[in-house]
Amino acid sequence: MESIPIRIRKETKESLTKFRMHPRETYDEVINRLMESQVDGEPVSEETLKAIEEGLADIRNKKTRELNEFCDTNGI
């Protein structure tokens, strides 16, 4: 495995150390695991995209309700 040096602040290294799953885990493994955890492998469905667009249209057209209105009318 080829490696290259990178510069990080001391505080960053200390933070990465806290993310180690075990003492021998390398910083490369920690960084890769953290990056992979931020990627959603499942694409957004057409149905979800449509619902988002409808919601945004409602907001633009001021078809919204205050949260307390929703809670009061639904007994929450």
N, C-alpha and C positions, 0 to 999 in steps of 0.2 A: 504494500500500500504506500503510495506516494503521499508525503505530507508537506505542508508549507507552513511557515510561521505566520501567525496573525497577531495583531496587537489588540488587546482588550484592557479595559480599566481593571484595577484590582477589585473594585466593587462588583464588576460583572463576573469575574472569575469566582468570587465568593458566592454570588447568587447561583451560578451554574453548579457549584459544589453542592448546594442545598437540593438541587434537582436530581442528583445522582441516585440511582436506584440501589446501587451497591458501591462500595469504596473503590473497586477496580474499574468501574465504568469510565470510559474515556470522555473527555469533553466533546469530542467529535460525535460519539454515540448520544450524549445528552442533547446536543444541539439538533442532531437529526431526528431524535425522538420527539423533541419539542416542535420542530417544524412539521413533522408528519401529523402530529395531533391537531394542527391547525388547518389541515386540508380535509375537506369533506369529499369523499370519494363518490358520493351519490349525487348525480346531477339533479337540479331542481326540476320538478315535473311541470308539464304544460298547465296542469290544473292549478298548481301553486303559483306559477307566474301569472295566470289569469286572475286569481284571487288577489294577488299583490297589486296588479294594475287596477282592479276594481276598487280596492281600498284607497289607492292613491287618487283615483278619480273622485271618490267620495270626499276625500280631504280637500281636493281642489274646488269642489262644488259645495263645500261647507256642509256636507251631509254627515255631520258627526254629532256625537253626544258627549256630554261630560261624564266622567266615570261615576260620579255620585248619582247622576240621573239613572244610569244603568243599574247600579246597585240598589237604589231605592225602589225601582219598578219591578225588580226581580227578587226582592226579598233577601238580598245578600247583605 
